[in-house]
Amino acid sequence: YYTLFGTNCHGCDFPIEAGDKFLEALGFTWHDTCFVCAVCSTSLEGQPFFSKKDKPLCKKHAHSVNI
């Protein structure tokens, strides 16, 4: 069943199971705790964010980091 209908988190690659909090961003599905800045690991849930090469970045690191 999971092979056909399941979804893995783009951040940790573990399954998103019933009851898990998750969000969709950058064309992927993430656990709410895995959607963090690729540089400083600050949670981006409900925050403005930027993206470079499909990696989420906080406002502070969006223009200062070369990924």
PDB file of N, H, CA, C and O in Angstrom:
ATOM      1  N   TYR A   1       0.830  -1.195   0.000  1.00  0.00           N
ATOM      2  CA  TYR A   1       0.000   0.000   0.000  1.00  0.00           C
ATOM      3  C   TYR A   1       0.868   1.249   0.000  1.00  0.00           C
ATOM      4  O   TYR A   1       0.645   2.169  -0.787  1.00  0.00           O
ATOM      5  N   TYR A   2       1.871   1.279   0.897  1.00  0.00           N
ATOM      6  H   TYR A   2       2.052   0.532   1.536  1.00  0.00           H
ATOM      7  CA  TYR A   2       2.696   2.475   1.002  1.00  0.00           C
ATOM      8  C   TYR A   2       3.468   2.743  -0.289  1.00  0.00           C
ATOM      9  O   TYR A   2       3.653   3.899  -0.668  1.00  0.00           O
ATOM     10  N   THR A   3       3.915   1.699  -0.961  1.00  0.00           N
ATOM     11  H   THR A   3       3.765   0.759  -0.653  1.00  0.00           H
ATOM     12  CA  THR A   3       4.657   1.862  -2.206  1.00  0.00           C
ATOM     13  C   THR A   3       3.821   2.588  -3.254  1.00  0.00           C
ATOM     14  O   THR A   3       4.347   3.384  -4.032  1.00  0.00           O
ATOM     15  N   LEU A   4       2.520   2.315  -3.274  1.00  0.00           N
ATOM     16  H   LEU A   4       2.092   1.668  -2.642  1.00  0.00           H
ATOM     17  CA  LEU A   4       1.642   2.936  -4.252  1.00  0.00           C
ATOM     18  C   LEU A   4       1.168   4.325  -3.839  1.00  0.00           C
ATOM     19  O   LEU A   4       1.079   5.224  -4.675  1.00  0.00           O
ATOM     20  N   PHE A   5       0.868   4.504  -2.564  1.00  0.00           N
ATOM     21  H   PHE A   5       0.941   3.774  -1.884  1.00  0.00           H
ATOM     22  CA  PHE A   5       0.199   5.722  -2.126  1.00  0.00           C
ATOM     23  C   PHE A   5       0.971   6.553  -1.107  1.00  0.00           C
ATOM     24  O   PHE A   5       0.549   7.662  -0.780  1.00  0.00           O
ATOM     25  N   GLY A   6       2.077   6.053  -0.604  1.00  0.00           N
ATOM     26  H   GLY A   6       2.421   5.152  -0.869  1.00  0.00           H
ATOM     27  CA  GLY A   6       2.816   6.737   0.451  1.00  0.00           C
ATOM     28  C   GLY A   6       3.666   7.877  -0.068  1.00  0.00           C
ATOM     29  O   GLY A   6       3.950   7.977  -1.261  1.00  0.00           O
ATOM     30  N   THR A   7       4.064   8.730   0.855  1.00  0.00           N
ATOM     31  H   THR A   7       3.833   8.649   1.825  1.00  0.00           H
ATOM     32  CA  THR A   7       4.906   9.877   0.533  1.00  0.00           C
ATOM     33  C   THR A   7       6.036   9.958   1.549  1.00  0.00           C
ATOM     34  O   THR A   7       5.819   9.813   2.752  1.00  0.00           O
ATOM     35  N   ASN A   8       7.240  10.192   1.052  1.00  0.00           N
ATOM     36  H   ASN A   8       7.417  10.310   0.075  1.00  0.00           H
ATOM     37  CA  ASN A   8       8.384  10.397   1.943  1.00  0.00           C
ATOM     38  C   ASN A   8       8.661  11.887   2.070  1.00  0.00           C
ATOM     39  O   ASN A   8       8.428  12.659   1.140  1.00  0.00           O
ATOM     40  N   CYS A   9       9.153  12.270   3.214  1.00  0.00           N
ATOM     41  H   CYS A   9       9.343  11.642   3.969  1.00  0.00           H
ATOM     42  CA  CYS A   9       9.552  13.651   3.468  1.00  0.00           C
ATOM     43  C   CYS A   9      10.800  13.964   2.642  1.00  0.00           C
ATOM     44  O   CYS A   9      11.732  13.162   2.589  1.00  0.00           O
ATOM     45  N   HIS A  10      10.810  15.117   2.009  1.00  0.00           N
ATOM     46  H   HIS A  10      10.053  15.768   2.052  1.00  0.00           H
ATOM     47  CA  HIS A  10      11.973  15.519   1.208  1.00  0.00           C
ATOM     48  C   HIS A  10      13.169  15.860   2.102  1.00  0.00           C
ATOM     49  O   HIS A  10      14.313  15.795   1.654  1.00  0.00           O
ATOM     50  N   GLY A  11      12.917  16.218   3.340  1.00  0.00           N
ATOM     51  H   GLY A  11      11.987  16.271   3.704  1.00  0.00           H
ATOM     52  CA  GLY A  11      13.995  16.581   4.252  1.00  0.00           C
ATOM     53  C   GLY A  11      14.710  15.392   4.858  1.00  0.00           C
ATOM     54  O   GLY A  11      15.940  15.345   4.869  1.00  0.00           O
ATOM     55  N   CYS A  12      13.946  14.420   5.368  1.00  0.00           N
ATOM     56  H   CYS A  12      12.947  14.458   5.360  1.00  0.00           H
ATOM     57  CA  CYS A  12      14.557  13.294   6.086  1.00  0.00           C
ATOM     58  C   CYS A  12      14.403  11.955   5.364  1.00  0.00           C
ATOM     59  O   CYS A  12      15.012  10.959   5.755  1.00  0.00           O
ATOM     60  N   ASP A  13      13.595  11.937   4.319  1.00  0.00           N
ATOM     61  H   ASP A  13      13.100  12.746   4.001  1.00  0.00           H
ATOM     62  CA  ASP A  13      13.328  10.737   3.515  1.00  0.00           C
ATOM     63  C   ASP A  13      12.588   9.640   4.276  1.00  0.00           C
ATOM     64  O   ASP A  13      12.528   8.503   3.808  1.00  0.00           O
ATOM     65  N   PHE A  14      12.027   9.961   5.437  1.00  0.00           N
ATOM     66  H   PHE A  14      12.076  10.884   5.817  1.00  0.00           H
ATOM     67  CA  PHE A  14      11.185   9.013   6.151  1.00  0.00           C
ATOM     68  C   PHE A  14       9.737   9.197   5.716  1.00  0.00           C
ATOM     69  O   PHE A  14       9.372  10.274   5.244  1.00  0.00           O
ATOM     70  N   PRO A  15       8.910   8.177   5.863  1.00  0.00           N
ATOM     71  CA  PRO A  15       7.510   8.288   5.443  1.00  0.00           C
ATOM     72  C   PRO A  15       6.746   9.344   6.238  1.00  0.00           C
ATOM     73  O   PRO A  15       7.001   9.561   7.423  1.00  0.00           O
ATOM     74  N   ILE A  16       5.809   9.990   5.561  1.00  0.00           N
ATOM     75  H   ILE A  16       5.602   9.814   4.598  1.00  0.00           H
ATOM     76  CA  ILE A  16       4.852  10.859   6.232  1.00  0.00           C
ATOM     77  C   ILE A  16       3.630  10.002   6.487  1.00  0.00           C
ATOM     78  O   ILE A  16       2.955   9.569   5.552  1.00  0.00           O
ATOM     79  N   GLU A  17       3.351   9.759   7.748  1.00  0.00           N
ATOM     80  H   GLU A  17       3.899  10.110   8.508  1.00  0.00           H
ATOM     81  CA  GLU A  17       2.299   8.828   8.130  1.00  0.00           C
ATOM     82  C   GLU A  17       1.063   9.573   8.601  1.00  0.00           C
ATOM     83  O   GLU A  17       1.109  10.774   8.867  1.00  0.00           O
ATOM     84  N   ALA A  18      -0.032   8.853   8.701  1.00  0.00           N
ATOM     85  H   ALA A  18      -0.070   7.878   8.485  1.00  0.00           H
ATOM     86  CA  ALA A  18      -1.290   9.434   9.165  1.00  0.00           C
ATOM     87  C   ALA A  18      -1.074  10.085  10.527  1.00  0.00           C
ATOM     88  O   ALA A  18      -0.494   9.480  11.428  1.00  0.00           O
ATOM     89  N   GLY A  19      -1.540  11.309  10.669  1.00  0.00           N
ATOM     90  H   GLY A  19      -2.012  11.801   9.937  1.00  0.00           H
ATOM     91  CA  GLY A  19      -1.395  12.027  11.921  1.00  0.00           C
ATOM     92  C   GLY A  19      -0.167  12.912  11.983  1.00  0.00           C
ATOM     93  O   GLY A  19      -0.083  13.783  12.849  1.00  0.00           O
ATOM     94  N   ASP A  20       0.800  12.709  11.076  1.00  0.00           N
ATOM     95  H   ASP A  20       0.731  12.001  10.373  1.00  0.00           H
ATOM     96  CA  ASP A  20       1.987  13.564  11.046  1.00  0.00           C
ATOM     97  C   ASP A  20       1.612  14.946  10.521  1.00  0.00           C
ATOM     98  O   ASP A  20       0.809  15.072   9.597  1.00  0.00           O
ATOM     99  N   LYS A  21       2.201  15.981  11.120  1.00  0.00           N
ATOM    100  H   LYS A  21       2.854  15.878  11.870  1.00  0.00           H
ATOM    101  CA  LYS A  21       2.045  17.321  10.575  1.00  0.00           C
ATOM    102  C   LYS A  21       3.019  17.456   9.408  1.00  0.00           C
ATOM    103  O   LYS A  21       4.193  17.104   9.524  1.00  0.00           O
ATOM    104  N   PHE A  22       2.522  17.969   8.285  1.00  0.00           N
ATOM    105  H   PHE A  22       1.568  18.255   8.190  1.00  0.00           H
ATOM    106  CA  PHE A  22       3.374  18.108   7.115  1.00  0.00           C
ATOM    107  C   PHE A  22       2.968  19.347   6.328  1.00  0.00           C
ATOM    108  O   PHE A  22       1.915  19.937   6.572  1.00  0.00           O
ATOM    109  N   LEU A  23       3.810  19.729   5.390  1.00  0.00           N
ATOM    110  H   LEU A  23       4.665  19.250   5.192  1.00  0.00           H
ATOM    111  CA  LEU A  23       3.495  20.840   4.510  1.00  0.00           C
ATOM    112  C   LEU A  23       4.072  20.568   3.140  1.00  0.00           C
ATOM    113  O   LEU A  23       4.953  19.724   2.977  1.00  0.00           O
ATOM    114  N   GLU A  24       3.571  21.284   2.167  1.00  0.00           N
ATOM    115  H   GLU A  24       2.855  21.970   2.299  1.00  0.00           H
ATOM    116  CA  GLU A  24       4.072  21.159   0.808  1.00  0.00           C
ATOM    117  C   GLU A  24       4.707  22.480   0.405  1.00  0.00           C
ATOM    118  O   GLU A  24       4.090  23.539   0.514  1.00  0.00           O
ATOM    119  N   ALA A  25       5.947  22.404  -0.060  1.00  0.00           N
ATOM    120  H   ALA A  25       6.449  21.544  -0.148  1.00  0.00           H
ATOM    121  CA  ALA A  25       6.680  23.593  -0.491  1.00  0.00           C
ATOM    122  C   ALA A  25       7.745  23.180  -1.493  1.00  0.00           C
ATOM    123  O   ALA A  25       8.296  22.083  -1.405  1.00  0.00           O
ATOM    124  N   LEU A  26       8.029  24.040  -2.426  1.00  0.00           N
ATOM    125  H   LEU A  26       7.581  24.931  -2.498  1.00  0.00           H
ATOM    126  CA  LEU A  26       9.062  23.819  -3.444  1.00  0.00           C
ATOM    127  C   LEU A  26       8.791  22.569  -4.274  1.00  0.00           C
ATOM    128  O   LEU A  26       9.716  21.979  -4.833  1.00  0.00           O
ATOM    129  N   GLY A  27       7.529  22.168  -4.353  1.00  0.00           N
ATOM    130  H   GLY A  27       6.778  22.647  -3.899  1.00  0.00           H
ATOM    131  CA  GLY A  27       7.170  20.990  -5.134  1.00  0.00           C
ATOM    132  C   GLY A  27       7.390  19.674  -4.407  1.00  0.00           C
ATOM    133  O   GLY A  27       7.313  18.610  -5.020  1.00  0.00           O
ATOM    134  N   PHE A  28       7.660  19.731  -3.118  1.00  0.00           N
ATOM    135  H   PHE A  28       7.723  20.596  -2.620  1.00  0.00           H
ATOM    136  CA  PHE A  28       7.914  18.531  -2.320  1.00  0.00           C
ATOM    137  C   PHE A  28       7.022  18.532  -1.081  1.00  0.00           C
ATOM    138  O   PHE A  28       6.407  19.545  -0.748  1.00  0.00           O
ATOM    139  N   THR A  29       6.961  17.403  -0.414  1.00  0.00           N
ATOM    140  H   THR A  29       7.462  16.580  -0.685  1.00  0.00           H
ATOM    141  CA  THR A  29       6.246  17.277   0.849  1.00  0.00           C
ATOM    142  C   THR A  29       7.271  17.121   1.965  1.00  0.00           C
ATOM    143  O   THR A  29       8.237  16.369   1.833  1.00  0.00           O
ATOM    144  N   TRP A  30       7.052  17.840   3.071  1.00  0.00           N
ATOM    145  H   TRP A  30       6.268  18.451   3.179  1.00  0.00           H
ATOM    146  CA  TRP A  30       7.999  17.878   4.184  1.00  0.00           C
ATOM    147  C   TRP A  30       7.261  17.650   5.498  1.00  0.00           C
ATOM    148  O   TRP A  30       6.114  18.076   5.639  1.00  0.00           O
ATOM    149  N   HIS A  31       7.904  16.979   6.474  1.00  0.00           N
ATOM    150  H   HIS A  31       8.835  16.633   6.359  1.00  0.00           H
ATOM    151  CA  HIS A  31       7.411  17.044   7.852  1.00  0.00           C
ATOM    152  C   HIS A  31       7.545  18.498   8.283  1.00  0.00           C
ATOM    153  O   HIS A  31       8.446  19.196   7.818  1.00  0.00           O
ATOM    154  N   ASP A  32       6.674  18.960   9.150  1.00  0.00           N
ATOM    155  H   ASP A  32       5.942  18.393   9.527  1.00  0.00           H
ATOM    156  CA  ASP A  32       6.767  20.359   9.591  1.00  0.00           C
ATOM    157  C   ASP A  32       8.114  20.643  10.266  1.00  0.00           C
ATOM    158  O   ASP A  32       8.623  21.761  10.187  1.00  0.00           O
ATOM    159  N   THR A  33       8.682  19.646  10.920  1.00  0.00           N
ATOM    160  H   THR A  33       8.268  18.738  10.984  1.00  0.00           H
ATOM    161  CA  THR A  33       9.962  19.833  11.620  1.00  0.00           C
ATOM    162  C   THR A  33      11.169  19.722  10.689  1.00  0.00           C
ATOM    163  O   THR A  33      12.279  20.083  11.081  1.00  0.00           O
ATOM    164  N   CYS A  34      10.974  19.235   9.477  1.00  0.00           N
ATOM    165  H   CYS A  34      10.072  18.942   9.159  1.00  0.00           H
ATOM    166  CA  CYS A  34      12.079  19.065   8.527  1.00  0.00           C
ATOM    167  C   CYS A  34      12.208  20.241   7.563  1.00  0.00           C
ATOM    168  O   CYS A  34      13.218  20.363   6.869  1.00  0.00           O
ATOM    169  N   PHE A  35      11.200  21.106   7.512  1.00  0.00           N
ATOM    170  H   PHE A  35      10.379  21.007   8.075  1.00  0.00           H
ATOM    171  CA  PHE A  35      11.270  22.251   6.609  1.00  0.00           C
ATOM    172  C   PHE A  35      12.019  23.375   7.304  1.00  0.00           C
ATOM    173  O   PHE A  35      11.425  24.244   7.941  1.00  0.00           O
ATOM    174  N   VAL A  36      13.332  23.337   7.165  1.00  0.00           N
ATOM    175  H   VAL A  36      13.815  22.631   6.647  1.00  0.00           H
ATOM    176  CA  VAL A  36      14.226  24.274   7.858  1.00  0.00           C
ATOM    177  C   VAL A  36      15.223  24.867   6.865  1.00  0.00           C
ATOM    178  O   VAL A  36      15.425  24.330   5.776  1.00  0.00           O
ATOM    179  N   CYS A  37      15.834  25.966   7.249  1.00  0.00           N
ATOM    180  H   CYS A  37      15.670  26.403   8.133  1.00  0.00           H
ATOM    181  CA  CYS A  37      16.875  26.592   6.439  1.00  0.00           C
ATOM    182  C   CYS A  37      18.023  25.595   6.247  1.00  0.00           C
ATOM    183  O   CYS A  37      18.452  24.947   7.201  1.00  0.00           O
ATOM    184  N   ALA A  38      18.513  25.477   5.017  1.00  0.00           N
ATOM    185  H   ALA A  38      18.164  26.003   4.241  1.00  0.00           H
ATOM    186  CA  ALA A  38      19.592  24.539   4.709  1.00  0.00           C
ATOM    187  C   ALA A  38      20.913  24.958   5.356  1.00  0.00           C
ATOM    188  O   ALA A  38      21.840  24.153   5.435  1.00  0.00           O
ATOM    189  N   VAL A  39      21.010  26.202   5.818  1.00  0.00           N
ATOM    190  H   VAL A  39      20.256  26.856   5.754  1.00  0.00           H
ATOM    191  CA  VAL A  39      22.251  26.688   6.408  1.00  0.00           C
ATOM    192  C   VAL A  39      22.196  26.650   7.934  1.00  0.00           C
ATOM    193  O   VAL A  39      23.068  26.063   8.576  1.00  0.00           O
ATOM    194  N   CYS A  40      21.172  27.274   8.510  1.00  0.00           N
ATOM    195  H   CYS A  40      20.464  27.750   7.989  1.00  0.00           H
ATOM    196  CA  CYS A  40      21.145  27.432   9.969  1.00  0.00           C
ATOM    197  C   CYS A  40      20.105  26.566  10.675  1.00  0.00           C
ATOM    198  O   CYS A  40      20.010  26.597  11.902  1.00  0.00           O
ATOM    199  N   SER A  41      19.329  25.801   9.924  1.00  0.00           N
ATOM    200  H   SER A  41      19.407  25.776   8.927  1.00  0.00           H
ATOM    201  CA  SER A  41      18.310  24.894  10.466  1.00  0.00           C
ATOM    202  C   SER A  41      17.187  25.602  11.224  1.00  0.00           C
ATOM    203  O   SER A  41      16.517  24.983  12.051  1.00  0.00           O
ATOM    204  N   THR A  42      16.975  26.887  10.953  1.00  0.00           N
ATOM    205  H   THR A  42      17.519  27.390  10.282  1.00  0.00           H
ATOM    206  CA  THR A  42      15.847  27.610  11.539  1.00  0.00           C
ATOM    207  C   THR A  42      14.566  27.126  10.882  1.00  0.00           C
ATOM    208  O   THR A  42      14.509  26.997   9.659  1.00  0.00           O
ATOM    209  N   SER A  43      13.544  26.857  11.673  1.00  0.00           N
ATOM    210  H   SER A  43      13.591  26.961  12.667  1.00  0.00           H
ATOM    211  CA  SER A  43      12.267  26.413  11.132  1.00  0.00           C
ATOM    212  C   SER A  43      11.681  27.473  10.209  1.00  0.00           C
ATOM    213  O   SER A  43      11.662  28.659  10.536  1.00  0.00           O
ATOM    214  N   LEU A  44      11.205  27.027   9.052  1.00  0.00           N
ATOM    215  H   LEU A  44      11.221  26.063   8.787  1.00  0.00           H
ATOM    216  CA  LEU A  44      10.624  27.945   8.079  1.00  0.00           C
ATOM    217  C   LEU A  44       9.111  27.800   7.990  1.00  0.00           C
ATOM    218  O   LEU A  44       8.475  28.449   7.160  1.00  0.00           O
ATOM    219  N   GLU A  45       8.533  26.961   8.829  1.00  0.00           N
ATOM    220  H   GLU A  45       9.050  26.433   9.503  1.00  0.00           H
ATOM    221  CA  GLU A  45       7.089  26.767   8.795  1.00  0.00           C
ATOM    222  C   GLU A  45       6.383  28.088   9.098  1.00  0.00           C
ATOM    223  O   GLU A  45       6.596  28.692  10.149  1.00  0.00           O
ATOM    224  N   GLY A  46       5.548  28.522   8.168  1.00  0.00           N
ATOM    225  H   GLY A  46       5.376  28.032   7.314  1.00  0.00           H
ATOM    226  CA  GLY A  46       4.791  29.746   8.341  1.00  0.00           C
ATOM    227  C   GLY A  46       5.613  31.017   8.199  1.00  0.00           C
ATOM    228  O   GLY A  46       5.121  32.109   8.484  1.00  0.00           O
ATOM    229  N   GLN A  47       6.861  30.887   7.759  1.00  0.00           N
ATOM    230  H   GLN A  47       7.260  30.000   7.527  1.00  0.00           H
ATOM    231  CA  GLN A  47       7.756  32.031   7.608  1.00  0.00           C
ATOM    232  C   GLN A  47       8.049  32.266   6.123  1.00  0.00           C
ATOM    233  O   GLN A  47       7.960  31.342   5.315  1.00  0.00           O
ATOM    234  N   PRO A  48       8.393  33.493   5.772  1.00  0.00           N
ATOM    235  CA  PRO A  48       8.852  33.714   4.394  1.00  0.00           C
ATOM    236  C   PRO A  48      10.167  32.967   4.188  1.00  0.00           C
ATOM    237  O   PRO A  48      10.998  32.906   5.094  1.00  0.00           O
ATOM    238  N   PHE A  49      10.352  32.403   3.008  1.00  0.00           N
ATOM    239  H   PHE A  49       9.677  32.453   2.272  1.00  0.00           H
ATOM    240  CA  PHE A  49      11.586  31.669   2.743  1.00  0.00           C
ATOM    241  C   PHE A  49      11.982  31.855   1.286  1.00  0.00           C
ATOM    242  O   PHE A  49      11.192  32.319   0.464  1.00  0.00           O
ATOM    243  N   PHE A  50      13.192  31.494   0.991  1.00  0.00           N
ATOM    244  H   PHE A  50      13.834  31.118   1.659  1.00  0.00           H
ATOM    245  CA  PHE A  50      13.726  31.573  -0.354  1.00  0.00           C
ATOM    246  C   PHE A  50      14.238  30.194  -0.742  1.00  0.00           C
ATOM    247  O   PHE A  50      14.366  29.315   0.110  1.00  0.00           O
ATOM    248  N   SER A  51      14.529  30.005  -2.011  1.00  0.00           N
ATOM    249  H   SER A  51      14.426  30.719  -2.703  1.00  0.00           H
ATOM    250  CA  SER A  51      14.976  28.699  -2.477  1.00  0.00           C
ATOM    251  C   SER A  51      16.148  28.860  -3.437  1.00  0.00           C
ATOM    252  O   SER A  51      16.124  29.705  -4.331  1.00  0.00           O
ATOM    253  N   LYS A  52      17.167  28.040  -3.238  1.00  0.00           N
ATOM    254  H   LYS A  52      17.186  27.353  -2.511  1.00  0.00           H
ATOM    255  CA  LYS A  52      18.266  27.920  -4.187  1.00  0.00           C
ATOM    256  C   LYS A  52      18.509  26.438  -4.408  1.00  0.00           C
ATOM    257  O   LYS A  52      18.785  25.696  -3.466  1.00  0.00           O
ATOM    258  N   LYS A  53      18.406  26.017  -5.650  1.00  0.00           N
ATOM    259  H   LYS A  53      18.182  26.620  -6.416  1.00  0.00           H
ATOM    260  CA  LYS A  53      18.618  24.611  -6.021  1.00  0.00           C
ATOM    261  C   LYS A  53      17.762  23.679  -5.168  1.00  0.00           C
ATOM    262  O   LYS A  53      18.258  22.679  -4.649  1.00  0.00           O
ATOM    263  N   ASP A  54      16.480  24.005  -5.024  1.00  0.00           N
ATOM    264  H   ASP A  54      16.078  24.818  -5.446  1.00  0.00           H
ATOM    265  CA  ASP A  54      15.504  23.205  -4.259  1.00  0.00           C
ATOM    266  C   ASP A  54      15.834  23.091  -2.777  1.00  0.00           C
ATOM    267  O   ASP A  54      15.314  22.206  -2.097  1.00  0.00           O
ATOM    268  N   LYS A  55      16.678  23.960  -2.272  1.00  0.00           N
ATOM    269  H   LYS A  55      17.100  24.679  -2.824  1.00  0.00           H
ATOM    270  CA  LYS A  55      16.977  23.971  -0.836  1.00  0.00           C
ATOM    271  C   LYS A  55      16.356  25.217  -0.228  1.00  0.00           C
ATOM    272  O   LYS A  55      16.577  26.323  -0.721  1.00  0.00           O
ATOM    273  N   PRO A  56      15.578  25.051   0.841  1.00  0.00           N
ATOM    274  CA  PRO A  56      14.964  26.218   1.478  1.00  0.00           C
ATOM    275  C   PRO A  56      15.982  27.018   2.277  1.00  0.00           C
ATOM    276  O   PRO A  56      16.862  26.453   2.926  1.00  0.00           O
ATOM    277  N   LEU A  57      15.855  28.328   2.223  1.00  0.00           N
ATOM    278  H   LEU A  57      15.140  28.787   1.696  1.00  0.00           H
ATOM    279  CA  LEU A  57      16.753  29.212   2.950  1.00  0.00           C
ATOM    280  C   LEU A  57      15.958  30.295   3.660  1.00  0.00           C
ATOM    281  O   LEU A  57      14.954  30.779   3.138  1.00  0.00           O
ATOM    282  N   CYS A  58      16.403  30.672   4.841  1.00  0.00           N
ATOM    283  H   CYS A  58      17.219  30.279   5.265  1.00  0.00           H
ATOM    284  CA  CYS A  58      15.770  31.777   5.559  1.00  0.00           C
ATOM    285  C   CYS A  58      16.177  33.089   4.895  1.00  0.00           C
ATOM    286  O   CYS A  58      17.102  33.126   4.083  1.00  0.00           O
ATOM    287  N   LYS A  59      15.490  34.139   5.242  1.00  0.00           N
ATOM    288  H   LYS A  59      14.739  34.109   5.902  1.00  0.00           H
ATOM    289  CA  LYS A  59      15.755  35.448   4.640  1.00  0.00           C
ATOM    290  C   LYS A  59      17.204  35.890   4.863  1.00  0.00           C
ATOM    291  O   LYS A  59      17.818  36.492   3.982  1.00  0.00           O
ATOM    292  N   LYS A  60      17.740  35.591   6.036  1.00  0.00           N
ATOM    293  H   LYS A  60      17.241  35.102   6.752  1.00  0.00           H
ATOM    294  CA  LYS A  60      19.105  35.987   6.368  1.00  0.00           C
ATOM    295  C   LYS A  60      20.143  35.358   5.430  1.00  0.00           C
ATOM    296  O   LYS A  60      21.111  36.011   5.039  1.00  0.00           O
ATOM    297  N   HIS A  61      19.931  34.086   5.072  1.00  0.00           N
ATOM    298  H   HIS A  61      19.144  33.556   5.390  1.00  0.00           H
ATOM    299  CA  HIS A  61      20.923  33.369   4.270  1.00  0.00           C
ATOM    300  C   HIS A  61      20.610  33.356   2.775  1.00  0.00           C
ATOM    301  O   HIS A  61      21.442  32.912   1.984  1.00  0.00           O
ATOM    302  N   ALA A  62      19.455  33.822   2.378  1.00  0.00           N
ATOM    303  H   ALA A  62      18.779  34.182   3.020  1.00  0.00           H
ATOM    304  CA  ALA A  62      19.054  33.738   0.980  1.00  0.00           C
ATOM    305  C   ALA A  62      20.006  34.465   0.036  1.00  0.00           C
ATOM    306  O   ALA A  62      20.266  33.991  -1.070  1.00  0.00           O
ATOM    307  N   HIS A  63      20.525  35.606   0.464  1.00  0.00           N
ATOM    308  H   HIS A  63      20.315  35.991   1.362  1.00  0.00           H
ATOM    309  CA  HIS A  63      21.366  36.390  -0.429  1.00  0.00           C
ATOM    310  C   HIS A  63      22.855  36.323  -0.066  1.00  0.00           C
ATOM    311  O   HIS A  63      23.699  36.870  -0.775  1.00  0.00           O
ATOM    312  N   SER A  64      23.163  35.653   1.038  1.00  0.00           N
ATOM    313  H   SER A  64      22.477  35.209   1.614  1.00  0.00           H
ATOM    314  CA  SER A  64      24.560  35.642   1.478  1.00  0.00           C
ATOM    315  C   SER A  64      25.241  34.291   1.272  1.00  0.00           C
ATOM    316  O   SER A  64      26.445  34.165   1.495  1.00  0.00           O
ATOM    317  N   VAL A  65      24.482  33.282   0.848  1.00  0.00           N
ATOM    318  H   VAL A  65      23.504  33.384   0.667  1.00  0.00           H
ATOM    319  CA  VAL A  65      25.044  31.931   0.733  1.00  0.00           C
ATOM    320  C   VAL A  65      25.098  31.517  -0.728  1.00  0.00           C
ATOM    321  O   VAL A  65      24.171  31.787  -1.491  1.00  0.00           O
ATOM    322  N   ASN A  66      26.155  30.879  -1.105  1.00  0.00           N
ATOM    323  H   ASN A  66      26.908  30.660  -0.485  1.00  0.00           H
ATOM    324  CA  ASN A  66      26.322  30.360  -2.463  1.00  0.00           C
ATOM    325  C   ASN A  66      26.278  28.834  -2.406  1.00  0.00           C
ATOM    326  O   ASN A  66      27.279  28.189  -2.092  1.00  0.00           O
ATOM    327  N   ILE A  67      25.124  28.270  -2.707  1.00  0.00           N
ATOM    328  H   ILE A  67      24.311  28.794  -2.962  1.00  0.00           H
ATOM    329  CA  ILE A  67      24.956  26.806  -2.623  1.00  0.00           C
ATOM    330  C   ILE A  67      25.320  26.174  -3.949  1.00  0.00           C
ATOM    331  O   ILE A  67      25.248  24.953  -4.091  1.00  0.00           O
TER     332      ILE A  67
END
